[in-house]
């Protein structure tokens, strides 16, 4: 429903509510930093990364989602500055729907990052078989489709409401639940369960398993990609947890019919929503800090070097976990492979030998025993 305002009087900035001023500051900073920052990430991946790892492609999709949702920031800024919605019902529903899609895409891409790291450490052979272009594209498509489906309730629970002020009819884009407690409880619980509790339970399970695995193996190599993913997870949690906490507070207030609790949730919601919106701008800043060691050497290509490092780390992790299972070291496996190549043969390491017999392997490669200093017996 379009606005029916007959006059347009913009209040001075000093008369704006404090909540509006805080929201304007957060959204302005998010747009100024986040939109060009995410475009720079997309450019770096497309133009500066030669070999794109799974983590790199997931980061690319995350940057695309963040850049896309930040396009709606000017509409929200105008809404806060004018204290009314001037863009019609369709735009009201669309921008909130896309914000919800971004929330789900972000958290489920982070879930894929965590699962990829878990497979690389605990199931290296399965990880290598699954790391194909077709499998990754199928997973990415599934994440996007899931996000669009899970966000469907959002446009139904957002509507234009008109109110009169000084003989002027103003339009507001606000949550609308047909005065039904059940609809409110459903929306806020659904968001918190599907965008917070379930995905973070999966992430915690994956990383707990990874930490236990690496600690038991005493793996002390650099893990640049792992640190980058952990930073992304922590940033998402920092910016979105207040929003979900307010959801839970409002649900408690609705179920107990506690007006003070409902009032507190209503007062906090605009600010925590703007704070959550800022999460779309923070990831490029994290990448700058994570790739700062490459800036002097690579210049504007430093982010490409950072993402290429995640590719080499994935290969190193898989090599470590494969060799760790059989008791041999990555360096030893590399030496044996080099020697076997010089002999013109394919050396099958212990992890690939179905019989597990070292003696059987040595009998098949007598020349290798001579090169490695092992004396053959008659």
C-alpha positions as CSV (number, residue, x, y, z in Angstrom):
1,X,0.0,0.0,0.0
2,X,1.5,3.3,-1.1
3,X,2.0,6.3,1.1
4,X,-0.9,8.7,1.2
5,X,1.0,11.6,2.8
6,X,-0.2,14.9,1.5
7,X,2.8,16.8,2.8
8,X,6.4,16.0,3.2
9,X,8.1,17.7,6.1
10,X,11.5,16.3,7.1
11,X,12.3,16.8,10.8
12,X,15.7,18.3,11.6
13,X,18.3,15.8,12.7
14,X,18.2,17.1,16.3
15,X,14.6,16.1,16.6
16,X,15.2,12.5,15.5
17,X,14.9,9.8,18.3
18,X,18.1,8.6,19.6
19,X,17.4,5.1,18.3
20,X,17.0,6.5,14.8
21,X,20.3,8.4,15.1
22,X,22.1,5.2,16.3
23,X,20.6,3.2,13.4
24,X,21.7,5.8,10.9
25,X,25.2,5.8,12.1
26,X,25.5,2.0,12.1
27,X,23.9,1.6,8.6
28,X,26.0,4.4,7.1
29,X,29.2,2.8,8.3
30,X,28.0,-0.6,7.1
31,X,27.3,0.7,3.6
32,X,30.5,2.8,3.3
33,X,32.7,0.0,4.5
34,X,30.8,-3.1,3.4
35,X,29.6,-2.5,-0.1
36,X,33.0,-1.6,-1.7
37,X,34.7,-4.0,0.6
38,X,32.6,-7.0,-0.5
39,X,33.0,-5.9,-4.2
40,X,36.8,-5.9,-3.6
41,X,36.6,-9.5,-2.3
42,X,34.6,-10.6,-5.4
43,X,37.1,-8.9,-7.7
44,X,40.1,-10.5,-5.8
45,X,38.6,-14.0,-6.1
46,X,37.7,-13.6,-9.8
47,X,40.8,-11.7,-11.0
48,X,43.6,-12.6,-8.5
49,X,43.1,-16.1,-7.4
50,X,44.4,-18.8,-9.8
51,X,43.5,-21.9,-7.8
52,X,40.3,-21.4,-5.9
53,X,39.8,-23.6,-2.8
54,X,36.5,-24.7,-1.3
55,X,36.9,-22.0,1.4
56,X,37.7,-19.4,-1.3
57,X,34.5,-20.2,-3.3
58,X,32.4,-20.2,-0.1
59,X,33.8,-16.8,0.8
60,X,33.0,-15.6,-2.7
61,X,29.3,-16.5,-2.2
62,X,29.3,-14.9,1.2
63,X,30.7,-11.6,-0.2
64,X,28.1,-11.7,-3.0
65,X,25.3,-12.1,-0.5
66,X,26.6,-9.4,1.7
67,X,27.1,-6.9,-1.2
68,X,23.6,-7.6,-2.5
69,X,21.8,-7.0,0.8
70,X,23.8,-3.8,1.5
71,X,22.1,-2.3,-1.6
72,X,19.0,-1.9,0.6
73,X,20.9,0.3,3.1
74,X,19.9,3.6,1.4
75,X,16.2,2.7,1.7
76,X,16.6,2.0,5.4
77,X,18.7,5.2,5.9
78,X,15.9,7.2,4.3
79,X,13.3,5.5,6.4
80,X,15.2,6.3,9.6
81,X,15.9,9.9,8.6
82,X,12.4,10.7,7.5
83,X,10.7,8.6,10.2
84,X,8.4,7.2,7.6
85,X,8.4,4.7,4.7
86,X,8.2,6.3,1.3
87,X,8.8,3.3,-1.1
88,X,5.6,1.3,-1.1
89,X,4.5,-2.1,0.2
90,X,6.4,-4.2,-2.3
91,X,9.8,-2.6,-1.4
92,X,9.0,-2.9,2.3
93,X,8.5,-6.6,1.9
94,X,11.4,-7.2,-0.5
95,X,14.2,-5.5,1.4
96,X,13.3,-7.4,4.6
97,X,13.0,-10.6,2.6
98,X,16.5,-10.2,1.1
99,X,17.9,-9.3,4.6
100,X,16.5,-12.6,5.9
101,X,17.9,-14.5,2.9
102,X,21.3,-13.0,3.6
103,X,21.1,-14.1,7.3
104,X,20.4,-17.7,6.3
105,X,22.9,-17.8,3.4
106,X,25.6,-16.5,5.7
107,X,25.1,-18.9,8.5
108,X,24.7,-22.0,6.2
109,X,27.8,-21.1,4.2
110,X,29.7,-20.9,7.5
111,X,28.3,-24.4,8.2
112,X,29.7,-25.6,4.9
113,X,33.1,-24.1,5.8
114,X,33.0,-25.9,9.1
115,X,32.0,-29.2,7.6
116,X,34.6,-28.9,4.9
117,X,37.3,-28.4,7.6
118,X,35.9,-31.3,9.6
119,X,36.0,-33.7,6.6
120,X,39.5,-32.5,5.6
121,X,40.8,-33.4,9.1
122,X,38.8,-36.5,10.1
123,X,37.9,-38.0,6.7
124,X,40.6,-36.9,4.2
125,X,39.9,-39.5,1.6
126,X,36.1,-38.8,1.6
127,X,36.9,-35.1,1.6
128,X,39.1,-35.4,-1.6
129,X,36.4,-37.4,-3.4
130,X,33.7,-34.8,-2.5
131,X,35.8,-31.8,-3.4
132,X,34.6,-31.7,-7.0
133,X,33.2,-28.7,-8.9
134,X,29.9,-30.5,-9.4
135,X,29.5,-31.3,-5.7
136,X,30.4,-27.8,-4.6
137,X,28.0,-26.2,-7.1
138,X,25.2,-28.5,-5.9
139,X,25.8,-27.6,-2.3
140,X,25.9,-23.9,-3.0
141,X,22.7,-24.1,-5.0
142,X,21.1,-26.0,-2.1
143,X,22.2,-23.3,0.4
144,X,20.7,-20.5,-1.7
145,X,17.4,-22.4,-2.3
146,X,17.2,-23.3,1.4
147,X,17.7,-19.6,2.3
148,X,15.0,-18.4,0.0
149,X,12.6,-21.0,1.3
150,X,13.3,-20.4,5.0
151,X,12.9,-16.6,4.4
152,X,9.3,-17.0,3.0
153,X,7.6,-16.0,6.3
154,X,9.4,-12.6,6.4
155,X,7.3,-10.8,3.7
156,X,4.1,-12.2,5.3
157,X,5.0,-10.7,8.6
158,X,6.0,-7.2,7.3
159,X,3.5,-4.7,6.1
160,X,2.8,-1.0,5.6
161,X,0.8,0.6,8.4
162,X,-0.6,4.1,8.0
163,X,-0.9,6.6,10.9
164,X,-2.0,10.2,11.1
165,X,0.2,12.8,12.6
166,X,-0.7,16.5,12.5
167,X,-3.3,15.8,9.8
168,X,-0.7,14.0,7.7
169,X,-1.0,10.4,6.9
170,X,2.4,8.7,7.3
171,X,3.3,5.1,6.3
172,X,5.5,2.8,8.3
173,X,7.1,-0.5,7.3
174,X,6.8,-2.5,10.5
175,X,6.3,-6.1,11.7
176,X,2.6,-7.2,11.3
177,X,1.2,-10.3,12.9
178,X,-2.6,-9.7,12.7
179,X,-2.6,-9.1,16.5
180,X,-1.9,-12.8,16.9
181,X,0.5,-14.0,19.7
182,X,0.9,-17.3,17.9
183,X,2.2,-15.7,14.7
184,X,4.7,-13.6,16.7
185,X,6.0,-16.6,18.7
186,X,6.2,-18.7,15.5
187,X,8.3,-16.1,13.6
188,X,10.8,-15.3,16.3
189,X,11.2,-18.9,17.4
190,X,11.5,-20.1,13.8
191,X,14.3,-17.6,13.1
192,X,16.2,-18.3,16.2
193,X,16.1,-22.1,15.8
194,X,16.8,-22.2,12.1
195,X,19.4,-19.4,11.9
196,X,21.1,-19.8,15.3
197,X,20.5,-22.9,17.4
198,X,20.7,-25.6,14.7
199,X,23.6,-24.2,12.6
200,X,25.7,-23.2,15.6
201,X,25.2,-26.7,17.1
202,X,26.5,-28.1,13.9
203,X,29.5,-25.7,13.8
204,X,30.4,-26.4,17.4
205,X,30.2,-30.2,16.8
206,X,32.5,-29.9,13.7
207,X,35.1,-27.7,15.4
208,X,35.1,-29.7,18.6
209,X,35.9,-32.8,16.6
210,X,38.6,-31.0,14.6
211,X,40.2,-29.6,17.8
212,X,40.3,-33.1,19.4
213,X,41.7,-34.6,16.3
214,X,44.5,-32.1,15.8
215,X,45.4,-32.1,19.5
216,X,45.7,-35.9,19.6
217,X,47.9,-35.8,16.6
218,X,50.0,-32.8,17.9
219,X,49.6,-31.0,14.6
220,X,51.4,-27.7,15.0
221,X,51.4,-26.4,11.4
222,X,50.1,-23.0,10.5
223,X,46.4,-23.0,9.9
224,X,45.6,-19.7,8.1
225,X,42.4,-21.0,6.5
226,X,41.2,-22.4,9.8
227,X,41.8,-19.1,11.7
228,X,40.0,-17.2,8.9
229,X,36.9,-19.4,9.2
230,X,37.0,-19.1,13.0
231,X,37.1,-15.3,12.7
232,X,34.1,-15.4,10.3
233,X,32.2,-17.6,12.8
234,X,33.0,-15.3,15.7
235,X,32.0,-12.2,13.8
236,X,28.7,-13.6,12.8
237,X,27.9,-14.8,16.3
238,X,28.9,-11.4,17.7
239,X,26.6,-9.4,15.5
240,X,23.6,-11.8,15.3
241,X,23.4,-13.2,18.8
242,X,21.9,-10.0,20.3
243,X,19.2,-10.1,17.6
244,X,18.3,-13.7,18.5
245,X,18.5,-13.0,22.3
246,X,15.9,-10.2,21.7
247,X,13.8,-12.8,19.8
248,X,13.8,-15.1,22.8
249,X,13.1,-12.2,25.2
250,X,10.1,-11.2,23.2
251,X,8.8,-14.8,23.0
252,X,9.1,-15.1,26.8
253,X,7.2,-11.8,27.2
254,X,4.5,-13.0,24.9
255,X,4.0,-16.4,26.5
256,X,4.0,-14.9,30.0
257,X,2.1,-11.8,29.0
258,X,4.7,-9.6,30.7
259,X,4.4,-6.0,29.5
260,X,7.8,-4.8,30.9
261,X,9.6,-7.7,29.1
262,X,7.8,-6.9,25.8
263,X,8.6,-3.2,26.2
264,X,12.3,-4.0,26.7
265,X,12.3,-6.2,23.6
266,X,10.5,-3.6,21.5
267,X,12.9,-0.9,22.6
268,X,16.0,-3.0,21.8
269,X,14.9,-4.5,18.5
270,X,15.7,-1.6,16.2
271,X,19.3,-1.3,17.5
272,X,20.1,-5.0,17.5
273,X,18.6,-5.3,14.0
274,X,20.9,-2.5,12.7
275,X,23.8,-4.1,14.6
276,X,23.1,-7.4,12.8
277,X,22.9,-5.6,9.5
278,X,26.5,-4.5,10.1
279,X,27.6,-8.1,10.0
280,X,27.5,-7.8,6.2
281,X,30.2,-5.2,6.3
282,X,32.7,-6.8,8.8
283,X,34.0,-9.8,6.8
284,X,36.1,-7.7,4.3
285,X,37.7,-6.0,7.4
286,X,38.6,-9.5,8.8
287,X,40.2,-10.5,5.5
288,X,42.3,-7.4,5.5
289,X,43.7,-8.2,9.0
290,X,44.1,-11.9,8.1
291,X,46.0,-11.1,4.9
292,X,48.0,-8.1,6.2
293,X,51.3,-10.1,5.9
294,X,50.8,-10.2,2.2
295,X,50.1,-6.5,1.6
296,X,53.7,-5.3,1.2
297,X,54.6,-8.2,-1.1
298,X,51.4,-8.4,-3.2
299,X,49.8,-5.0,-3.0
300,X,46.2,-5.0,-4.1
301,X,46.5,-8.8,-4.8
302,X,47.1,-9.5,-1.1
303,X,43.6,-10.9,-0.6
304,X,44.2,-13.3,-3.5
305,X,47.3,-14.5,-1.8
306,X,45.3,-15.1,1.4
307,X,42.7,-17.2,-0.4
308,X,45.4,-19.2,-2.3
309,X,46.9,-20.0,1.1
310,X,43.7,-21.7,2.1
311,X,44.1,-24.0,-0.9
312,X,47.6,-25.0,0.0
313,X,46.6,-25.5,3.6
314,X,43.8,-27.9,2.6
315,X,46.3,-30.0,0.7
316,X,48.7,-30.0,3.7
317,X,46.0,-31.0,6.1
318,X,44.8,-33.9,4.0
319,X,48.4,-35.1,3.5
320,X,48.9,-34.9,7.3
321,X,45.8,-36.8,8.2
322,X,46.4,-39.5,5.6
323,X,50.0,-40.0,6.8
324,X,49.0,-39.7,10.4
325,X,46.7,-42.7,10.2
326,X,49.6,-45.0,9.1
327,X,52.3,-43.6,11.4
328,X,54.4,-42.1,8.7
329,X,55.2,-38.4,8.3
330,X,54.3,-36.1,5.4
331,X,58.0,-35.6,4.6
332,X,58.6,-39.3,4.5
333,X,55.7,-39.8,2.1
334,X,57.1,-37.0,-0.2
335,X,60.6,-38.6,-0.3
336,X,59.2,-42.0,-1.1
337,X,57.0,-40.6,-3.8
338,X,60.0,-38.8,-5.4
339,X,62.1,-41.9,-5.4
340,X,59.4,-44.0,-6.9
341,X,58.9,-41.4,-9.6
342,X,62.6,-41.6,-10.5
343,X,62.3,-45.3,-10.8
344,X,59.4,-44.9,-13.2
345,X,56.9,-46.6,-10.9
346,X,53.9,-45.7,-8.7
347,X,54.8,-46.2,-5.1
348,X,51.8,-47.2,-3.0
349,X,52.2,-45.9,0.6
350,X,51.1,-47.7,3.7
351,X,47.7,-46.0,3.8
352,X,46.8,-47.3,0.3
353,X,48.0,-50.9,0.9
354,X,45.0,-53.0,1.6
355,X,47.0,-55.8,3.1
356,X,48.9,-53.5,5.4
357,X,52.1,-55.5,4.8
358,X,55.3,-53.4,4.6
359,X,57.3,-56.4,3.7
360,X,55.0,-57.1,0.7
361,X,55.6,-53.6,-0.6
362,X,59.3,-53.9,-0.2
363,X,59.4,-57.1,-2.1
364,X,57.7,-55.5,-5.1
365,X,60.1,-52.5,-5.1
366,X,63.6,-53.9,-4.5
367,X,65.3,-51.0,-6.2
368,X,63.7,-48.6,-3.8
369,X,65.1,-50.5,-0.8
370,X,68.6,-50.1,-2.3
371,X,68.2,-46.4,-2.8
372,X,66.9,-45.9,0.8
373,X,69.9,-47.7,2.3
374,X,68.1,-50.9,3.2
375,X,70.2,-53.9,2.5
376,X,68.5,-56.8,0.8
377,X,68.8,-60.2,2.2
378,X,69.3,-63.4,0.2
